[in-house]
Amino acid sequence: MLDLCHEQQLIAELWETTETKIQISESMQKDFFEVQGPTPRFYDNKRSFHRFFMRGKAVLKRRDTVFGAVTKDVSRQGVGFLSPVQLMPKERIDLRVPTAELRLEVARCRRIDKGCFDCGARFVL
């Protein structure tokens, strides 16, 4: 089995080969990759499963096109990530992270900035 450090290096190399990559603003980039562990809980949280920060590069495959994306968080039900392109609800995509390739169905997608969309997707069995 490959060492995790090697898998992260492979994702970084694959991410660099994509033509379209996520554009994260400098203000957002400053603290984005530093957080880890469980996400904060709020009193009005209606989520079924708690989320955990999972910040890192990922490769998004949509049909035959590949994009450089960034993961935000993960739960037992799905993944939050930043995409360089707008995705439509119910659209099926593949998201490659260092430890797995995930088959997902997009639940939501909203524009944050030019070339940056905040997306949430559920795991497809």
Backbone as CSV, one residue per row, in Angstrom:
resi,resn,N_x,N_y,N_z,CA_x,CA_y,CA_z,C_x,C_y,C_z
1,MET,0.846,-1.186,0.000,0.000,0.000,0.000,0.886,1.242,0.000
2,LEU,0.456,2.266,-0.698,1.220,3.506,-0.763,1.158,4.255,0.552
3,ASP,2.236,4.913,0.905,2.280,5.761,2.083,1.390,6.973,1.849
4,LEU,0.717,7.476,2.917,-0.196,8.614,2.786,0.517,9.829,2.210
5,CYS,1.765,10.070,2.609,2.518,11.211,2.074,2.673,11.078,0.559
6,HIS,2.892,9.855,0.089,3.026,9.618,-1.341,1.700,9.881,-2.056
7,GLU,0.583,9.469,-1.432,-0.728,9.697,-2.033,-1.028,11.188,-2.132
8,GLN,-0.661,11.962,-1.119,-0.874,13.405,-1.167,-0.020,14.042,-2.257
9,GLN,1.184,13.534,-2.452,2.051,14.041,-3.509,1.440,13.728,-4.882
10,LEU,0.871,12.526,-5.036,0.236,12.157,-6.306,-0.960,13.064,-6.614
11,ILE,-1.779,13.367,-5.595,-2.923,14.268,-5.802,-2.428,15.653,-6.185
12,ALA,-1.382,16.140,-5.508,-0.847,17.469,-5.816,-0.346,17.526,-7.261
13,GLU,0.320,16.467,-7.719,0.816,16.417,-9.097,-0.340,16.360,-10.096
14,LEU,-1.351,15.541,-9.798,-2.523,15.444,-10.669,-3.277,16.766,-10.698
15,TRP,-3.398,17.419,-9.542,-4.081,18.710,-9.414,-3.392,19.755,-10.288
16,GLU,-2.064,19.757,-10.310,-1.298,20.724,-11.108,-1.497,20.524,-12.604
17,THR,-1.830,19.319,-13.044,-2.006,19.059,-14.478,-3.375,19.509,-14.990
18,THR,-4.325,19.806,-14.092,-5.654,20.246,-14.535,-5.573,21.662,-15.105
19,GLU,-6.364,21.912,-16.133,-6.353,23.234,-16.771,-7.086,24.276,-15.933
20,THR,-8.222,23.885,-15.354,-9.026,24.821,-14.563,-8.920,24.437,-13.095
21,LYS,-8.494,25.405,-12.273,-8.320,25.172,-10.843,-9.125,26.179,-10.045
22,ILE,-9.436,25.830,-8.828,-10.162,26.713,-7.920,-9.333,27.969,-7.652
23,GLN,-9.993,29.112,-7.620,-9.340,30.383,-7.311,-9.789,30.823,-5.916
24,ILE,-8.920,30.668,-4.922,-9.243,31.063,-3.552,-8.639,32.433,-3.292
25,SER,-9.459,33.359,-2.797,-8.964,34.713,-2.516,-7.911,34.671,-1.405
26,GLU,-7.038,35.678,-1.394,-5.971,35.726,-0.392,-6.520,35.776,1.023
27,SER,-7.592,36.524,1.234,-8.167,36.628,2.576,-8.707,35.276,3.057
28,MET,-9.283,34.510,2.161,-9.811,33.196,2.511,-8.687,32.173,2.652
29,GLN,-7.664,32.298,1.847,-6.549,31.351,1.822,-5.730,31.390,3.109
30,LYS,-5.709,32.544,3.752,-4.884,32.758,4.932,-5.109,31.690,6.006
31,ASP,-6.364,31.440,6.378,-6.661,30.498,7.456,-7.307,29.198,6.969
32,PHE,-7.574,29.105,5.689,-8.356,27.983,5.173,-7.738,26.625,5.487
33,PHE,-6.466,26.437,5.214,-5.836,25.127,5.351,-5.357,24.816,6.766
34,GLU,-5.458,25.762,7.693,-4.936,25.545,9.038,-5.907,24.826,9.974
35,VAL,-7.210,24.938,9.757,-8.172,24.333,10.674,-8.241,22.825,10.484
36,GLN,-8.522,22.113,11.572,-8.661,20.657,11.513,-9.515,20.182,12.678
37,GLY,-9.921,18.925,12.634,-10.758,18.366,13.683,-12.236,18.575,13.414
38,PRO,-13.098,18.424,14.438,-14.540,18.600,14.248,-14.898,20.061,14.018
39,THR,-15.920,20.287,13.211,-16.402,21.654,12.990,-17.160,22.108,14.235
40,PRO,-17.253,23.405,14.485,-17.985,23.891,15.662,-19.463,23.503,15.605
41,ARG,-20.040,23.243,16.761,-21.470,22.923,16.836,-22.250,24.182,17.176
42,PHE,-23.400,24.342,16.556,-24.266,25.474,16.815,-25.570,24.968,17.415
43,TYR,-26.203,25.778,18.253,-27.407,25.352,18.962,-28.565,25.003,18.029
44,ASP,-28.621,25.625,16.857,-29.723,25.366,15.925,-29.333,24.414,14.793
45,ASN,-28.300,23.610,14.998,-27.811,22.679,13.988,-28.847,21.590,13.718
46,LYS,-29.231,21.420,12.476,-30.215,20.412,12.095,-29.591,19.283,11.277
47,ARG,-28.277,19.214,11.273,-27.587,18.188,10.494,-27.788,16.800,11.116
48,SER,-27.858,15.783,10.271,-27.984,14.414,10.752,-26.666,13.896,11.320
49,PHE,-25.560,14.282,10.703,-24.241,13.806,11.120,-23.293,14.982,11.274
50,HIS,-22.434,14.903,12.288,-21.477,15.979,12.528,-20.414,15.997,11.426
51,ARG,-19.902,17.181,11.117,-18.885,17.354,10.083,-17.509,17.524,10.705
52,PHE,-16.492,17.121,9.946,-15.099,17.271,10.351,-14.355,17.997,9.239
53,PHE,-13.487,18.929,9.620,-12.685,19.630,8.619,-11.829,18.627,7.854
54,MET,-11.794,18.772,6.552,-10.932,17.962,5.680,-10.447,18.911,4.584
55,ARG,-9.426,19.668,4.890,-8.935,20.686,3.968,-7.774,20.150,3.150
56,GLY,-7.916,20.198,1.838,-6.837,19.746,0.975,-7.227,19.770,-0.494
57,LYS,-6.246,19.558,-1.327,-6.486,19.532,-2.770,-7.211,18.254,-3.161
58,ALA,-8.059,18.393,-4.183,-8.801,17.259,-4.722,-8.948,17.457,-6.224
59,VAL,-9.242,16.387,-6.921,-9.451,16.452,-8.364,-10.894,16.060,-8.640
60,LEU,-11.615,16.971,-9.271,-13.034,16.814,-9.576,-13.183,16.356,-11.017
61,LYS,-13.906,15.252,-11.218,-14.151,14.764,-12.578,-15.638,14.893,-12.875
62,ARG,-15.926,15.664,-13.910,-17.297,15.900,-14.369,-17.366,15.452,-15.818
63,ARG,-18.086,14.365,-16.052,-18.106,13.716,-17.366,-16.673,13.413,-17.792
64,ASP,-16.171,14.043,-18.865,-14.806,13.782,-19.332,-13.840,14.911,-18.999
65,THR,-14.279,15.881,-18.185,-13.446,17.027,-17.854,-12.962,16.922,-16.412
66,VAL,-11.709,17.338,-16.197,-11.096,17.256,-14.871,-10.755,18.665,-14.393
67,PHE,-11.063,18.952,-13.122,-10.819,20.264,-12.528,-10.051,20.124,-11.221
68,GLY,-9.327,21.172,-10.854,-8.654,21.232,-9.561,-9.600,21.835,-8.539
69,ALA,-9.954,21.076,-7.509,-10.883,21.520,-6.470,-10.186,21.463,-5.111
70,VAL,-10.900,21.892,-4.077,-10.387,21.859,-2.713,-11.496,21.355,-1.801
71,THR,-11.199,20.356,-0.960,-12.191,19.863,-0.013,-12.261,20.770,1.204
72,LYS,-13.454,20.847,1.809,-13.676,21.666,3.005,-13.917,20.798,4.229
73,ASP,-14.912,19.916,4.132,-15.270,19.085,5.273,-15.930,17.799,4.804
74,VAL,-16.093,16.870,5.747,-16.663,15.561,5.441,-17.536,15.115,6.612
75,SER,-18.578,14.352,6.295,-19.415,13.726,7.315,-19.701,12.301,6.840
76,ARG,-20.509,11.575,7.598,-20.853,10.210,7.179,-21.744,10.210,5.947
77,GLN,-22.351,11.347,5.645,-23.298,11.425,4.536,-22.719,12.052,3.274
78,GLY,-21.698,12.915,3.414,-21.202,13.590,2.224,-19.977,14.443,2.457
79,VAL,-19.685,15.289,1.452,-18.469,16.104,1.439,-18.819,17.534,1.029
80,GLY,-18.149,18.496,1.655,-18.227,19.882,1.227,-16.936,20.229,0.514
81,PHE,-17.009,20.955,-0.599,-15.806,21.274,-1.360,-15.999,22.565,-2.134
82,LEU,-14.891,23.123,-2.606,-14.906,24.311,-3.448,-14.572,23.884,-4.870
83,SER,-15.395,24.310,-5.809,-15.237,23.936,-7.216,-14.944,25.181,-8.054
84,PRO,-14.158,25.051,-9.123,-13.913,26.192,-10.001,-15.052,26.435,-10.997
85,VAL,-15.989,25.484,-11.083,-17.121,25.610,-12.012,-18.423,25.356,-11.267
86,GLN,-19.497,25.931,-11.789,-20.802,25.714,-11.181,-21.291,24.303,-11.482
87,LEU,-21.814,23.640,-10.474,-22.381,22.304,-10.615,-23.879,22.377,-10.344
88,MET,-24.635,21.509,-10.951,-26.089,21.507,-10.802,-26.531,20.450,-9.789
89,PRO,-27.578,20.751,-8.996,-28.106,19.741,-8.083,-28.491,18.468,-8.833
90,LYS,-28.274,17.338,-8.183,-28.533,15.987,-8.718,-27.481,15.535,-9.736
91,GLU,-26.523,16.386,-10.073,-25.460,16.011,-11.007,-24.524,15.021,-10.313
92,ARG,-24.096,13.996,-11.034,-23.178,12.988,-10.490,-21.751,13.331,-10.908
93,ILE,-20.843,13.310,-9.934,-19.437,13.633,-10.169,-18.550,12.645,-9.419
94,ASP,-17.267,12.654,-9.742,-16.258,11.898,-8.994,-15.298,12.900,-8.389
95,LEU,-14.934,12.684,-7.130,-13.990,13.549,-6.442,-12.854,12.686,-5.926
96,ARG,-11.673,12.953,-6.434,-10.483,12.190,-6.034,-9.762,12.946,-4.922
97,VAL,-9.621,12.303,-3.763,-8.869,12.834,-2.624,-7.681,11.904,-2.406
98,PRO,-6.707,12.281,-1.567,-5.517,11.426,-1.419,-5.799,9.970,-1.061
99,THR,-6.856,9.688,-0.318,-7.074,8.316,0.139,-8.165,7.548,-0.604
100,ALA,-8.928,8.212,-1.488,-10.033,7.526,-2.153,-10.542,8.307,-3.353
101,GLU,-11.350,7.619,-4.169,-12.107,8.292,-5.222,-13.574,8.160,-4.839
102,LEU,-14.236,9.297,-4.668,-15.598,9.332,-4.163,-16.591,9.593,-5.281
103,ARG,-17.652,8.813,-5.326,-18.761,9.030,-6.266,-19.797,9.842,-5.511
104,LEU,-20.157,11.024,-6.043,-21.017,11.956,-5.328,-22.180,12.446,-6.182
105,GLU,-23.240,12.873,-5.500,-24.360,13.553,-6.144,-24.447,14.942,-5.523
106,VAL,-24.381,15.960,-6.351,-24.377,17.345,-5.883,-25.728,17.671,-5.242
107,ALA,-25.682,18.259,-4.041,-26.893,18.668,-3.330,-27.106,20.175,-3.449
108,ARG,-26.002,20.934,-3.428,-26.100,22.398,-3.516,-24.810,22.959,-4.092
109,CYS,-24.923,24.153,-4.676,-23.758,24.845,-5.224,-24.076,26.333,-5.281
110,ARG,-23.239,27.137,-4.635,-23.456,28.587,-4.676,-22.139,29.291,-4.950
111,ARG,-22.245,30.385,-5.690,-21.048,31.146,-6.071,-20.561,31.970,-4.887
112,ILE,-19.255,31.877,-4.606,-18.623,32.692,-3.563,-17.884,33.849,-4.198
113,ASP,-17.183,33.564,-5.281,-16.347,34.548,-5.953,-16.145,34.073,-7.387
114,LYS,-15.471,34.870,-8.184,-15.167,34.464,-9.561,-14.294,33.204,-9.520
115,GLY,-14.744,32.150,-10.188,-13.991,30.902,-10.231,-13.978,30.142,-8.921
116,CYS,-14.987,30.384,-8.044,-15.046,29.713,-6.748,-16.505,29.473,-6.350
117,PHE,-16.892,28.196,-6.313,-18.252,27.801,-5.951,-18.200,26.873,-4.738
118,ASP,-19.025,27.174,-3.744,-19.122,26.355,-2.534,-20.159,25.282,-2.792
119,CYS,-19.744,24.006,-2.753,-20.619,22.899,-3.095,-20.724,21.895,-1.953
120,GLY,-21.853,21.219,-1.909,-22.070,20.118,-0.995,-22.604,18.952,-1.790
121,ALA,-22.134,17.745,-1.466,-22.567,16.571,-2.217,-22.695,15.365,-1.290
122,ARG,-23.605,14.472,-1.653,-23.838,13.248,-0.893,-23.129,12.079,-1.570
123,PHE,-22.710,11.120,-0.731,-22.096,9.910,-1.268,-23.137,9.101,-2.018
124,VAL,-22.745,8.526,-3.160,-23.612,7.656,-3.955,-23.121,6.238,-3.744
125,LEU,-24.056,5.350,-3.399,-23.680,3.941,-3.167,-23.779,3.142,-4.425
